[in-house]
Amino acid sequence: MIYPMFASGGLLYAFEHSTLEGKLVIIALGMGSIFSWSIMIAKFIQIRRASTQMALFLKKFRQSSKPLALFLKNERFIGAPAYEVYRAGSQELARHLTGSSEVDETFSIRLQDSTKIPLTAMNSVRSTIERQVGEQGLLLEDQMVLLATAVSGAPFLGLLGTVWGVMDTFSGIAIAGKASLAAMAPGVSGALITTVTGLLVAIPAMFGYNYLVNAVRHLTIEVDNFASELMAAFEHFYSNHK
């Protein structure tokens, strides 16, 4: 009777014969799987939106005649890290140029009447841009450590359940005083299911994590490059170099 049950429903059979500790490990791994998939889906959506919006922003920025043109128009590109860097830098620059970072009906006039700012003030703009680059990098990497924990921790948690289950199986056989395949198979099967579950959690998380790490690195490099480009444009148009 054991073999047909094993053949038709191995995972169900193993779960039914796992110990209470094993079932608790499986439940914990199931919750971890839901959590890791939620993180992966959320990060996929975030990175896709960031890539799309940033490409649109960079295109419009490079087509503008002056660096503050998009800021003057108050255009927004929600979810684009480069845009957040641009907005923070533009606000700081506008504060030094016009005395206020608020874009109102008089902003364009105040901007035309403003004079170029000294390098000391431009260093403040640079610091603001660099700080925003760091903040955007942290936002892109947010929750990645939790996904990495699922990749590395799930197999070990599954292995713990397996070792525990095998230990209980051999303890029961020792107490019974006799060993047979029929007596060992249910317990060993119930113990091994935790390792299988751990791998089922870790493998998708590993592929998702590797993809997301590369995507985040790509976006971070793009933001760094844009920050340098933006700072060079600000210095060219609005610094007196004295």
Residue frames as a rotation matrix with the C-alpha (Angstrom) as fourth column:
MET 1
0.558 0.830 0.000 0.00
0.830 -0.558 0.000 0.00
0.000 0.000 -1.000 0.00
ILE 2
0.248 -0.522 -0.816 2.93
0.343 -0.740 0.578 2.40
-0.906 -0.424 -0.004 0.58
TYR 3
-0.688 -0.667 0.287 4.24
0.481 -0.123 0.868 2.46
-0.543 0.735 0.405 -2.99
PRO 4
-0.157 0.677 0.719 0.93
0.913 -0.179 0.367 3.42
0.377 0.714 -0.590 -4.69
MET 5
0.754 0.441 -0.487 0.45
0.618 -0.729 0.296 6.23
-0.224 -0.524 -0.822 -2.20
PHE 6
-0.014 -0.869 -0.495 4.00
0.299 -0.476 0.827 7.44
-0.954 -0.136 0.267 -2.80
ALA 7
-0.700 -0.310 0.643 3.62
0.664 0.050 0.746 7.26
-0.263 0.949 0.171 -6.56
SER 8
0.020 0.827 0.562 0.29
0.902 -0.258 0.347 9.04
0.432 0.500 -0.751 -6.78
GLY 9
0.759 0.287 0.584 0.90
0.057 -0.924 0.379 11.79
0.648 -0.255 -0.718 -4.26
GLY 10
0.040 -0.858 -0.513 4.44
0.758 0.361 -0.544 11.88
0.651 -0.367 0.664 -2.94
LEU 11
-0.710 -0.350 0.611 4.36
-0.023 -0.856 -0.516 15.40
0.704 -0.381 0.600 -1.51
LEU 12
0.179 0.863 0.473 0.98
-0.722 -0.211 0.659 14.91
0.668 -0.459 0.586 0.14
TYR 13
0.717 0.022 -0.697 2.07
0.274 0.910 0.310 11.56
0.641 -0.414 0.646 1.55
ALA 14
-0.317 -0.925 -0.210 5.28
0.665 -0.059 -0.745 13.09
0.676 -0.376 0.633 2.87
PHE 15
-0.538 0.161 0.827 3.44
-0.434 -0.894 -0.109 16.02
0.722 -0.418 0.551 4.45
GLU 16
0.550 0.835 0.000 0.97
-0.480 0.316 0.818 13.68
0.683 -0.450 0.575 6.16
HIS 17
0.745 -0.312 -0.590 3.85
0.541 0.799 0.261 11.71
0.390 -0.514 0.764 7.71
SER 18
-0.258 -0.831 0.492 6.00
0.181 -0.542 -0.821 14.68
0.949 -0.122 0.290 8.68
THR 19
-0.420 0.027 -0.907 6.34
0.902 0.126 -0.414 15.59
0.103 -0.992 -0.078 12.34
LEU 20
0.672 0.668 -0.320 4.71
0.715 -0.697 0.048 18.58
-0.191 -0.261 -0.946 13.98
GLU 21
0.124 -0.724 -0.678 8.04
0.127 -0.666 0.735 20.41
-0.984 -0.178 0.009 13.81
GLY 22
-0.740 -0.399 0.542 8.31
0.527 0.157 0.835 19.56
-0.418 0.903 0.094 10.11
LYS 23
0.099 0.868 0.486 4.82
0.976 -0.180 0.123 20.89
0.195 0.462 -0.865 9.43
LEU 24
0.692 0.113 -0.713 5.68
0.416 -0.870 0.266 24.10
-0.590 -0.480 -0.649 11.25
VAL 25
-0.384 -0.895 -0.227 8.83
0.151 -0.303 0.941 24.47
-0.911 0.327 0.252 9.13
ILE 26
-0.595 0.226 0.772 6.78
0.803 0.202 0.560 23.90
-0.029 0.953 -0.301 5.95
ILE 27
0.546 0.837 -0.047 4.24
0.838 -0.546 0.011 26.53
-0.017 -0.045 -0.999 7.03
ALA 28
0.393 -0.494 -0.776 7.06
0.161 -0.794 0.587 28.97
-0.906 -0.355 -0.232 7.79
LEU 29
-0.695 -0.677 0.242 8.62
0.313 0.017 0.950 28.29
-0.647 0.736 0.200 4.39
GLY 30
-0.167 0.729 0.664 5.23
0.980 0.052 0.190 28.76
0.104 0.683 -0.723 2.71
MET 31
0.771 0.406 -0.491 4.85
0.510 -0.855 0.095 32.16
-0.381 -0.323 -0.866 4.36
GLY 32
-0.052 -0.891 -0.451 8.40
0.049 -0.453 0.890 32.99
-0.997 0.024 0.068 3.33
SER 33
-0.623 -0.126 0.772 7.60
0.724 0.281 0.630 32.01
-0.296 0.952 -0.084 -0.25
ILE 34
0.433 0.852 0.293 4.57
0.896 -0.443 -0.037 34.32
0.098 0.279 -0.955 -0.34
PHE 35
0.674 -0.236 -0.700 6.68
0.204 -0.852 0.483 37.12
-0.710 -0.468 -0.526 1.15
SER 36
-0.399 -0.917 -0.018 9.55
0.185 -0.099 0.978 36.66
-0.898 0.387 0.210 -1.31
TRP 37
-0.403 0.330 0.854 7.21
0.915 0.154 0.372 36.51
-0.009 0.931 -0.364 -4.31
SER 38
0.715 0.672 -0.194 5.50
0.682 -0.731 -0.017 39.69
-0.153 -0.121 -0.981 -3.08
ILE 39
0.297 -0.703 -0.647 8.87
0.014 -0.674 0.739 41.44
-0.955 -0.228 -0.190 -2.88
MET 40
-0.627 -0.592 0.507 9.94
0.471 0.231 0.851 40.21
-0.621 0.772 0.134 -6.32
ILE 41
0.016 0.719 0.694 6.71
0.993 -0.093 0.073 41.31
0.117 0.688 -0.716 -7.99
ALA 42
0.823 0.301 -0.481 6.82
0.424 -0.890 0.168 44.72
-0.377 -0.342 -0.860 -6.28
LYS 43
0.013 -0.909 -0.416 10.47
-0.013 -0.416 0.909 45.25
-1.000 -0.006 -0.017 -7.24
PHE 44
-0.523 -0.122 0.844 9.84
0.786 0.313 0.533 44.15
-0.330 0.942 -0.068 -10.84
ILE 45
0.483 0.791 0.375 7.06
0.864 -0.501 -0.057 46.73
0.143 0.351 -0.925 -11.12
GLN 46
0.729 -0.249 -0.638 9.18
0.173 -0.835 0.523 49.42
-0.663 -0.491 -0.565 -9.43
ILE 47
-0.313 -0.950 -0.008 12.20
0.164 -0.062 0.985 48.83
-0.935 0.307 0.175 -11.66
ARG 48
-0.336 0.256 0.907 10.13
0.938 0.181 0.296 48.64
-0.088 0.950 -0.301 -14.84
ARG 49
0.767 0.641 0.029 8.40
0.641 -0.767 -0.016 51.92
0.012 0.031 -0.999 -13.99
ALA 50
0.482 -0.664 -0.571 11.73
0.050 -0.630 0.775 53.51
-0.874 -0.403 -0.271 -13.04
SER 51
-0.505 -0.715 0.484 13.35
0.504 0.211 0.838 52.42
-0.701 0.667 0.254 -16.31
THR 52
-0.016 0.595 0.804 10.44
0.989 -0.107 0.098 53.65
0.145 0.797 -0.587 -18.44
GLN 53
0.885 0.421 -0.198 10.07
0.457 -0.868 0.195 56.98
-0.090 -0.263 -0.961 -16.68
MET 54
0.278 -0.859 -0.431 13.80
0.124 -0.413 0.902 57.60
-0.953 -0.304 -0.009 -16.54
ALA 55
-0.487 -0.413 0.769 14.22
0.784 0.181 0.594 56.97
-0.385 0.892 0.236 -20.26
LEU 56
0.370 0.718 0.590 11.43
0.863 -0.501 0.069 59.47
0.345 0.484 -0.805 -20.95
PHE 57
0.869 -0.059 -0.491 12.90
0.256 -0.795 0.550 62.02
-0.423 -0.604 -0.676 -18.56
LEU 58
-0.087 -0.994 -0.060 16.44
0.343 -0.087 0.935 61.74
-0.935 0.060 0.349 -19.94
LYS 59
-0.282 0.053 0.958 15.14
0.959 0.021 0.281 62.17
-0.006 0.998 -0.057 -23.48
LYS 60
0.691 0.627 0.360 13.26
0.621 -0.770 0.150 65.36
0.371 0.120 -0.921 -22.59
PHE 61
0.698 -0.490 -0.522 16.10
0.228 -0.539 0.811 66.70
-0.679 -0.685 -0.265 -20.46
ARG 62
-0.320 -0.916 0.242 18.65
0.514 0.046 0.857 66.30
-0.796 0.398 0.456 -23.24
GLN 63
-0.156 0.346 0.925 16.30
0.947 -0.213 0.239 67.96
0.280 0.914 -0.294 -25.71
SER 64
0.763 0.475 -0.438 15.90
0.610 -0.753 0.247 71.02
-0.212 -0.456 -0.864 -23.47
SER 65
0.556 -0.534 0.637 17.78
0.238 -0.632 -0.738 74.21
0.797 0.561 -0.224 -24.30
LYS 66
-0.221 -0.597 0.771 18.72
-0.677 -0.475 -0.562 74.87
0.702 -0.646 -0.300 -20.66
PRO 67
-0.829 -0.214 -0.517 19.07
0.117 0.837 -0.534 72.57
0.547 -0.504 -0.669 -17.62
LEU 68
-0.862 0.492 -0.120 16.24
0.047 -0.159 -0.986 74.23
-0.504 -0.856 0.114 -15.67
ALA 69
-0.735 0.596 -0.323 13.72
-0.586 -0.319 0.745 74.09
0.341 0.737 0.584 -18.53
LEU 70
-0.310 0.638 -0.705 11.86
0.270 0.770 0.578 71.03
0.911 -0.011 -0.411 -17.22
PHE 71
-0.609 0.041 -0.792 11.94
0.791 -0.052 -0.610 72.41
-0.066 -0.998 -0.001 -13.68
LEU 72
-0.919 0.258 -0.299 10.45
-0.258 -0.965 -0.041 75.66
-0.299 0.040 0.953 -14.96
LYS 73
-0.475 0.765 -0.435 7.66
-0.551 0.126 0.825 73.75
0.686 0.632 0.362 -16.70
ASN 74
-0.303 0.290 0.908 7.10
-0.896 0.237 -0.375 71.75
-0.323 -0.927 0.188 -13.50
GLU 75
0.290 0.329 -0.899 7.04
-0.677 0.734 0.051 68.48
0.676 0.594 0.435 -15.45
ARG 76
0.074 -0.187 0.980 7.03
-0.892 0.428 0.149 65.35
-0.447 -0.884 -0.135 -13.33
PHE 77
0.033 -0.141 -0.989 8.28
-0.602 0.787 -0.132 61.83
0.798 0.600 -0.058 -13.98
ILE 78
0.441 0.255 0.860 7.03
-0.893 0.214 0.395 59.77
-0.083 -0.943 0.323 -11.06
GLY 79
0.896 -0.097 0.433 9.23
-0.012 0.970 0.243 56.81
-0.444 -0.223 0.868 -10.19
ALA 80
0.693 -0.695 0.192 12.29
0.336 0.076 -0.939 57.97
0.637 0.715 0.286 -12.16
PRO 81
0.504 -0.548 -0.668 15.35
0.798 0.000 0.602 58.12
-0.330 -0.837 0.437 -9.86
ALA 82
-0.531 -0.744 0.407 17.18
0.844 -0.509 0.171 60.50
0.080 0.434 0.897 -12.21
TYR 83
0.026 0.621 0.784 14.23
0.348 -0.741 0.575 62.89
0.937 0.258 -0.235 -12.11
GLU 84
0.868 0.273 -0.414 14.32
0.463 -0.145 0.874 62.96
0.179 -0.951 -0.252 -8.29
VAL 85
-0.042 -0.957 -0.288 18.03
0.904 -0.159 0.397 63.82
-0.425 -0.243 0.872 -8.48
TYR 86
-0.549 -0.118 0.828 17.24
0.657 -0.674 0.339 66.53
0.518 0.729 0.447 -11.03
ARG 87
0.447 0.828 0.338 14.40
0.366 -0.515 0.775 67.98
0.816 -0.223 -0.533 -8.96
ALA 88
0.723 -0.228 -0.653 16.47
0.653 -0.085 0.753 68.12
-0.227 -0.970 0.088 -5.77
GLY 89
-0.355 -0.934 0.035 19.42
0.869 -0.315 0.382 69.72
-0.346 0.166 0.923 -7.58
SER 90
-0.371 0.292 0.881 17.19
0.584 -0.664 0.466 72.19
0.721 0.688 0.076 -9.41
GLN 91
0.732 0.673 -0.109 15.47
0.478 -0.392 0.786 73.26
0.486 -0.627 -0.609 -6.20
GLU 92
0.407 -0.669 -0.622 18.82
0.719 -0.185 0.670 73.91
-0.563 -0.720 0.406 -4.51
LEU 93
-0.598 -0.636 0.488 20.13
0.800 -0.432 0.417 75.75
-0.054 0.639 0.767 -7.57
ALA 94
0.030 0.708 0.706 16.94
0.548 -0.602 0.581 77.85
0.836 0.370 -0.406 -7.84
ARG 95
0.776 0.248 -0.580 17.27
0.630 -0.300 0.716 78.79
0.004 -0.921 -0.389 -4.18
HIS 96
-0.102 -0.906 -0.411 20.76
0.705 -0.358 0.613 80.17
-0.702 -0.227 0.675 -4.81
LEU 97
-0.688 -0.184 0.702 19.79
0.702 -0.415 0.579 81.89
0.185 0.891 0.415 -8.07
THR 98
-0.265 0.733 0.627 16.46
0.169 -0.605 0.778 83.44
0.949 0.312 0.037 -7.11
GLY 99
-0.762 -0.060 0.645 16.28
-0.579 -0.384 -0.719 83.16
0.291 -0.921 0.258 -3.33
SER 100
-0.014 0.803 0.596 13.42
-0.764 0.376 -0.524 80.65
-0.645 -0.463 0.608 -3.49
SER 101
-0.933 -0.314 0.177 12.94
-0.160 0.800 0.578 77.14
-0.323 0.511 -0.797 -4.84
GLU 102
-0.129 0.969 0.212 9.20
0.330 0.243 -0.912 77.61
-0.935 -0.047 -0.351 -5.39
VAL 103
-0.914 -0.100 0.394 8.09
0.405 -0.137 0.904 77.64
-0.036 0.985 0.166 -9.01
ASP 104
0.007 0.926 -0.378 5.38
0.545 -0.321 -0.774 80.28
-0.838 -0.201 -0.507 -9.41
GLU 105
0.754 0.391 0.527 4.32
0.648 -0.311 -0.696 82.81
-0.108 0.866 -0.488 -12.04
THR 106
0.888 -0.454 -0.080 7.29
-0.455 -0.890 -0.001 85.04
-0.071 0.037 -0.997 -11.21
PHE 107
0.551 -0.721 0.421 9.92
0.171 0.591 0.788 82.31
-0.817 -0.362 0.449 -11.24
SER 108
0.401 -0.398 0.825 10.90
0.915 0.219 -0.339 82.68
-0.046 0.891 0.452 -14.90
ILE 109
0.770 -0.095 0.631 11.30
0.078 -0.967 -0.242 86.46
0.633 0.236 -0.737 -14.47
ARG 110
0.809 -0.476 0.344 13.38
-0.488 -0.219 0.845 86.05
-0.327 -0.852 -0.410 -11.34
LEU 111
0.499 -0.627 0.599 15.50
0.516 0.770 0.375 83.45
-0.696 0.122 0.707 -13.11
GLN 112
0.533 -0.264 0.804 16.17
0.747 -0.300 -0.593 85.79
0.398 0.917 0.037 -16.05
ASP 113
0.752 -0.186 0.633 17.19
-0.287 -0.956 0.061 88.59
0.594 -0.227 -0.772 -13.70
SER 114
0.903 -0.405 0.146 19.47
0.011 0.362 0.932 86.37
-0.430 -0.840 0.332 -11.63
THR 115
0.382 -0.868 -0.318 23.24
-0.901 -0.274 -0.335 86.36
0.204 0.415 -0.887 -11.91
LYS 116
0.350 -0.328 -0.877 25.54
-0.044 0.930 -0.365 83.36
0.936 0.166 0.311 -12.02
ILE 117
0.954 0.081 0.287 26.44
-0.289 0.012 0.957 81.95
0.074 -0.997 0.035 -8.64
PRO 118
0.100 -0.991 0.087 29.95
-0.985 -0.111 -0.131 81.40
0.139 -0.073 -0.988 -7.22
LEU 119
-0.253 -0.304 -0.918 31.63
-0.344 0.916 -0.208 78.00
0.904 0.263 -0.336 -6.93
THR 120
-0.969 -0.097 0.227 30.96
-0.244 0.242 -0.939 77.86
0.036 -0.965 -0.258 -3.19
ALA 121
-0.161 0.982 0.100 27.21
-0.803 -0.072 -0.591 77.97
-0.573 -0.175 0.800 -3.84
MET 122
0.265 0.214 -0.940 27.59
-0.843 0.525 -0.118 75.46
0.469 0.823 0.320 -6.67
ASN 123
-0.763 -0.568 -0.307 29.30
-0.312 0.741 -0.594 73.10
0.566 -0.358 -0.743 -4.22
SER 124
-0.641 0.630 0.439 26.13
-0.505 0.084 -0.859 73.19
-0.578 -0.772 0.264 -2.15
VAL 125
0.361 0.748 -0.557 24.17
-0.918 0.181 -0.352 72.14
-0.163 0.638 0.752 -5.24
ARG 126
-0.178 -0.526 -0.831 26.65
-0.618 0.718 -0.322 69.35
0.766 0.456 -0.453 -5.85
SER 127
-0.945 -0.182 0.271 26.23
-0.326 0.476 -0.817 68.10
0.020 -0.860 -0.509 -2.28
THR 128
-0.148 0.974 0.170 22.46
-0.726 0.010 -0.687 68.07
-0.671 -0.225 0.706 -2.68
ILE 129
0.386 0.246 -0.889 22.70
-0.871 0.415 -0.263 66.09
0.304 0.876 0.374 -5.90
GLU 130
-0.538 -0.683 -0.494 25.12
-0.441 0.728 -0.525 63.57
0.718 -0.064 -0.693 -4.38
ARG 131
-0.813 0.299 0.499 22.89
-0.440 0.244 -0.864 63.13
-0.381 -0.922 -0.067 -1.34
GLN 132
0.218 0.962 -0.162 19.86
-0.831 0.096 -0.548 62.52
-0.512 0.254 0.821 -3.53
VAL 133
0.047 -0.298 -0.953 21.80
-0.758 0.610 -0.229 59.99
0.650 0.734 -0.197 -5.61
GLY 134
-0.903 -0.429 -0.014 22.51
-0.296 0.646 -0.704 58.06
0.311 -0.631 -0.710 -2.41
GLU 135
-0.483 0.801 0.354 18.87
-0.551 0.037 -0.834 58.21
-0.680 -0.598 0.424 -1.32
GLN 136
0.383 0.627 -0.679 17.64
-0.922 0.207 -0.329 56.95
-0.066 0.751 0.657 -4.68
GLY 137
-0.368 -0.596 -0.714 20.15
-0.571 0.751 -0.332 54.11
0.734 0.285 -0.617 -4.53
LEU 138
-0.940 0.062 0.336 18.80
-0.278 0.436 -0.856 53.09
-0.199 -0.898 -0.392 -1.13
LEU 139
-0.021 0.999 -0.039 15.23
-0.759 -0.041 -0.649 53.19
-0.650 0.016 0.760 -2.47
LEU 140
0.254 0.062 -0.965 16.18
-0.865 0.461 -0.198 50.95
0.433 0.885 0.170 -5.39
GLU 141
-0.591 -0.593 -0.548 17.89
-0.272 0.785 -0.556 48.48
0.760 -0.179 -0.625 -3.04
ASP 142
-0.394 0.500 0.771 15.05
-0.916 -0.146 -0.373 48.54
-0.074 -0.854 0.515 -0.51
GLN 143
0.521 0.643 0.561 13.95
-0.703 0.696 -0.146 45.04
-0.485 -0.318 0.814 0.61
MET 144
0.432 -0.433 -0.791 16.64
-0.617 0.498 -0.609 43.35
0.658 0.751 -0.052 -1.48
VAL 145
-0.634 -0.700 0.329 18.28
-0.706 0.351 -0.616 42.08
0.316 -0.622 -0.716 1.72
LEU 146
-0.053 0.701 0.711 15.02
-0.731 0.458 -0.506 40.31
-0.680 -0.546 0.488 2.62
LEU 147
0.826 0.318 -0.465 15.02
-0.562 0.525 -0.639 38.56
0.041 0.789 0.613 -0.74
ALA 148
-0.054 -0.933 -0.356 18.66
-0.631 0.308 -0.712 37.58
0.774 0.186 -0.605 -0.22
THR 149
-0.539 -0.065 0.840 17.69
-0.806 0.329 -0.492 36.16
-0.245 -0.942 -0.230 3.17
ALA 150
0.551 0.798 0.245 15.04
-0.634 0.591 -0.499 33.98
-0.543 0.120 0.831 1.51
VAL 151
0.611 -0.389 -0.689 17.63
-0.560 0.403 -0.724 32.72
0.559 0.828 0.028 -0.99
SER 152
-0.396 -0.909 -0.129 20.18
-0.484 0.326 -0.812 31.77
0.780 -0.259 -0.569 1.65
GLY 153
-0.636 0.116 0.763 17.93
-0.759 0.086 -0.646 30.96
-0.141 -0.989 0.033 4.59
ALA 154
0.389 0.914 -0.116 15.18
-0.920 0.380 -0.098 28.79
-0.046 0.145 0.988 3.06
PRO 155
0.311 -0.277 -0.909 17.42
-0.308 0.876 -0.372 25.79
0.899 0.395 0.187 2.23
PHE 156
-0.766 -0.643 0.025 18.93
-0.201 0.203 -0.958 25.84
0.611 -0.739 -0.285 5.72
LEU 157
-0.403 0.711 0.577 15.52
-0.877 -0.119 -0.466 26.02
-0.263 -0.693 0.671 7.34
GLY 158
0.585 0.595 -0.551 14.38
-0.749 0.657 -0.086 23.12
0.311 0.463 0.830 5.17
LEU 159
-0.105 -0.728 -0.678 17.51
-0.166 0.685 -0.710 21.16
0.981 0.038 -0.193 6.07
LEU 160
-0.787 -0.117 0.605 16.85
-0.597 -0.102 -0.796 21.79
0.155 -0.988 0.010 9.75
GLY 161
0.193 0.950 0.247 13.39
-0.950 0.244 -0.196 20.29
-0.246 -0.197 0.949 9.36
THR 162
0.541 -0.038 -0.840 14.85
-0.473 0.812 -0.341 17.28
0.696 0.582 0.422 7.52
VAL 163
-0.540 -0.817 -0.202 17.54
-0.216 0.367 -0.905 16.61
0.813 -0.445 -0.374 10.13
TRP 164
-0.601 0.396 0.695 15.00
-0.786 -0.133 -0.604 16.98
-0.147 -0.909 0.391 12.90
GLY 165
0.468 0.867 -0.170 12.57
-0.883 0.453 -0.124 14.61
-0.031 0.208 0.978 11.19
VAL 166
0.260 -0.468 -0.845 15.26
-0.275 0.803 -0.529 11.97
0.926 0.370 0.080 10.49
MET 167
-0.772 -0.555 0.310 16.38
-0.412 0.065 -0.909 12.22
0.484 -0.829 -0.279 14.12
ASP 168
-0.202 0.791 0.577 12.82
-0.915 0.058 -0.399 11.59
-0.349 -0.609 0.712 15.31
THR 169
0.601 0.430 -0.674 12.47
-0.702 0.687 -0.187 8.68
0.382 0.585 0.715 12.89
PHE 170
-0.130 -0.747 -0.652 15.60
-0.127 0.665 -0.736 6.93
0.983 -0.013 -0.181 14.10
SER 171
-0.770 -0.077 0.633 14.69
-0.623 -0.123 -0.773 7.65
0.137 -0.989 0.047 17.71
GLY 172
0.236 0.950 0.204 11.32
-0.951 0.269 -0.154 5.97
-0.201 -0.157 0.967 17.16
ILE 173
0.531 -0.107 -0.840 12.97
-0.398 0.844 -0.359 2.95
0.748 0.525 0.406 15.52
ALA 174
-0.579 -0.813 -0.061 15.45
-0.267 0.260 -0.928 2.68
0.770 -0.521 -0.368 18.39
ILE 175
-0.509 0.468 0.723 12.63
-0.837 -0.070 -0.543 2.74
-0.203 -0.881 0.427 20.92
ALA 176
0.579 0.781 -0.236 10.68
-0.816 0.555 -0.164 0.13
0.003 0.287 0.958 18.94
GLY 177
0.057 -0.672 0.738 13.78
-0.528 0.607 0.594 -2.08
-0.847 -0.424 -0.320 18.80
LYS 178
-0.013 -0.079 0.997 13.40
0.664 0.745 0.068 -3.08
-0.748 0.663 0.043 15.15
ALA 179
-0.291 -0.184 -0.939 14.23
-0.479 -0.821 0.309 -1.52
-0.828 0.540 0.151 11.82
SER 180
-0.181 0.249 0.951 12.59
0.767 0.641 -0.022 -2.09
-0.616 0.726 -0.307 8.46
LEU 181
-0.924 -0.156 0.350 12.06
0.366 -0.628 0.687 -0.17
0.112 0.763 0.637 5.25
ALA 182
-0.096 0.980 0.173 8.33
0.611 -0.080 0.788 -0.05
0.786 0.181 -0.591 5.88
ALA 183
0.475 0.243 -0.846 8.92
0.869 -0.278 0.408 1.50
-0.136 -0.929 -0.343 9.30
MET 184
-0.346 -0.754 -0.559 11.53
0.610 -0.633 0.477 4.02
-0.713 -0.176 0.679 8.13
ALA 185
-0.602 0.015 0.798 10.02
0.771 -0.247 0.587 5.15
0.206 0.969 0.137 4.81
PRO 186
0.471 0.846 0.250 7.15
0.751 -0.533 0.390 7.31
0.463 0.004 -0.886 6.16
GLY 187
0.685 -0.232 -0.691 9.37
0.480 -0.571 0.667 9.13
-0.549 -0.788 -0.280 8.63
VAL 188
-0.431 -0.902 0.025 12.21
0.562 -0.246 0.790 9.73
-0.706 0.354 0.613 6.18
SER 189
-0.349 0.392 0.851 9.74
0.854 -0.241 0.461 10.85
0.385 0.888 -0.251 3.52
GLY 190
0.721 0.684 -0.112 8.12
0.651 -0.613 0.447 13.25
0.237 -0.395 -0.888 5.96
ALA 191
0.354 -0.682 -0.639 11.55
0.464 -0.466 0.754 14.60
-0.812 -0.564 0.151 6.90
LEU 192
-0.556 -0.680 0.479 12.74
0.721 -0.108 0.684 15.16
-0.413 0.726 0.550 3.33
ILE 193
0.247 0.733 0.634 9.73
0.934 -0.355 0.046 17.26
0.258 0.580 -0.772 2.34
THR 194
0.759 0.013 -0.651 11.06
0.339 -0.862 0.378 20.22
-0.556 -0.507 -0.658 4.32
THR 195
-0.345 -0.929 -0.135 14.26
0.222 -0.220 0.950 20.27
-0.912 0.298 0.283 2.24
VAL 196
-0.465 0.269 0.844 12.20
0.885 0.130 0.446 20.06
0.010 0.954 -0.299 -0.95
THR 197
0.637 0.771 -0.022 10.03
0.770 -0.634 0.076 22.94
0.045 -0.066 -0.997 0.24
GLY 198
0.397 -0.582 -0.709 13.09
0.217 -0.691 0.689 24.99
-0.892 -0.427 -0.148 1.15
LEU 199
-0.673 -0.671 0.313 14.52
0.426 -0.005 0.905 24.53
-0.605 0.742 0.289 -2.33
LEU 200
-0.110 0.725 0.680 11.18
0.972 -0.065 0.226 25.41
0.208 0.686 -0.697 -3.93
VAL 201
0.819 0.338 -0.463 11.27
0.472 -0.856 0.210 28.67
-0.326 -0.390 -0.861 -2.01
ALA 202
0.199 -0.861 -0.467 14.96
0.102 -0.456 0.884 29.44
-0.975 -0.224 -0.003 -2.60
ILE 203
-0.424 -0.467 0.776 15.32
0.757 0.288 0.587 28.64
-0.497 0.836 0.231 -6.31
PRO 204
0.349 0.556 0.754 12.77
0.860 -0.511 -0.022 31.17
0.373 0.656 -0.656 -7.68
ALA 205
0.928 -0.023 -0.372 14.01
0.197 -0.816 0.543 33.74
-0.316 -0.577 -0.753 -5.16
MET 206
0.005 -1.000 0.006 17.58
0.402 0.008 0.916 33.20
-0.916 -0.002 0.402 -6.35
PHE 207
-0.346 -0.092 0.934 16.72
0.938 -0.050 0.343 33.82
0.015 0.995 0.103 -10.01
GLY 208
0.660 0.664 0.351 14.61
0.637 -0.743 0.207 36.84
0.398 0.087 -0.913 -9.09
TYR 209
0.737 -0.436 -0.516 17.31
0.247 -0.537 0.807 38.22
-0.629 -0.722 -0.287 -6.81
ASN 210
-0.287 -0.909 0.301 20.03
0.647 0.047 0.761 37.91
-0.706 0.413 0.575 -9.45
TYR 211
-0.092 0.336 0.937 17.88
0.917 -0.339 0.211 39.65
0.388 0.879 -0.277 -12.04
LEU 212
0.855 0.518 0.019 16.93
0.461 -0.777 0.428 42.44
0.237 -0.357 -0.904 -9.65
VAL 213
0.407 -0.789 -0.460 20.51
0.417 -0.287 0.862 42.99
-0.813 -0.543 0.213 -8.49
ASN 214
-0.516 -0.610 0.602 21.64
0.800 -0.092 0.593 43.47
-0.306 0.787 0.535 -12.08
ALA 215
0.162 0.669 0.726 18.70
0.799 -0.520 0.301 45.76
0.578 0.532 -0.619 -12.85
VAL 216
0.904 0.144 -0.402 19.32
0.391 -0.660 0.642 47.87
-0.173 -0.737 -0.653 -9.74
ARG 217
-0.008 -0.983 -0.183 23.03
0.553 -0.157 0.819 48.11
-0.833 -0.094 0.545 -10.54
HIS 218
-0.413 -0.095 0.906 22.21
0.899 -0.202 0.389 49.24
0.146 0.975 0.169 -14.08
LEU 219
0.575 0.714 0.400 19.82
0.604 -0.700 0.382 51.93
0.552 0.022 -0.834 -12.85
THR 220
0.737 -0.348 -0.580 22.27
0.426 -0.428 0.797 53.09
-0.525 -0.834 -0.167 -10.18
ILE 221
-0.367 -0.906 0.213 25.02
0.727 -0.136 0.673 53.54
-0.581 0.402 0.708 -12.75
GLU 222
-0.157 0.406 0.900 22.62
0.836 -0.431 0.340 55.47
0.527 0.805 -0.272 -14.99
VAL 223
0.860 0.498 -0.113 21.69
0.467 -0.678 0.567 57.76
0.206 -0.541 -0.816 -12.10
ASP 224
0.323 -0.832 -0.450 25.37
0.515 -0.245 0.822 58.33
-0.794 -0.497 0.349 -11.23
ASN 225
-0.533 -0.530 0.660 26.17
0.830 -0.174 0.531 59.19
-0.167 0.830 0.532 -14.83
PHE 226
0.237 0.705 0.668 23.21
0.725 -0.586 0.362 61.55
0.647 0.398 -0.650 -15.04
ALA 227
0.806 0.032 -0.591 24.27
0.511 -0.541 0.668 63.29
-0.298 -0.841 -0.452 -11.82
SER 228
-0.240 -0.959 -0.149 27.66
0.593 -0.267 0.760 64.04
-0.769 0.094 0.633 -13.37
GLU 229
-0.497 0.134 0.857 25.98
0.816 -0.265 0.515 65.24
0.296 0.955 0.023 -16.57
LEU 230
0.585 0.806 0.094 23.56
0.690 -0.556 0.463 67.44
0.426 -0.206 -0.881 -14.63
MET 231
0.552 -0.435 -0.711 26.29
0.513 -0.496 0.701 68.97
-0.658 -0.751 -0.051 -12.51
ALA 232
-0.557 -0.779 0.288 28.36
0.688 -0.238 0.685 69.78
-0.465 0.580 0.669 -15.57
ALA 233
-0.187 0.584 0.790 25.34
0.782 -0.398 0.479 71.46
0.594 0.708 -0.382 -17.20
PHE 234
0.789 0.473 -0.391 24.60
0.613 -0.566 0.552 73.49
0.040 -0.676 -0.736 -14.07
GLU 235
0.137 -0.833 -0.536 28.20
0.534 -0.394 0.748 74.66
-0.834 -0.389 0.391 -13.83
HIS 236
-0.613 -0.387 0.689 28.28
0.786 -0.202 0.585 75.58
-0.087 0.900 0.427 -17.52
PHE 237
-0.062 0.713 0.698 25.09
0.649 -0.503 0.571 77.68
0.759 0.488 -0.432 -17.45
TYR 238
0.753 0.619 0.224 24.91
0.199 -0.539 0.818 79.04
0.627 -0.571 -0.529 -13.92
SER 239
0.588 -0.613 -0.527 28.42
0.690 0.042 0.722 79.22
-0.421 -0.789 0.448 -12.41
ASN 240
0.964 -0.256 -0.076 30.71
-0.264 -0.872 -0.413 82.25
0.039 0.418 -0.908 -12.77
HIS 241
0.655 -0.731 -0.188 33.83
0.629 0.666 -0.401 80.11
0.419 0.144 0.896 -12.07
LYS 242
0.056 -0.640 0.766 35.30
-0.245 -0.753 -0.611 82.73
0.968 -0.154 -0.199 -9.76
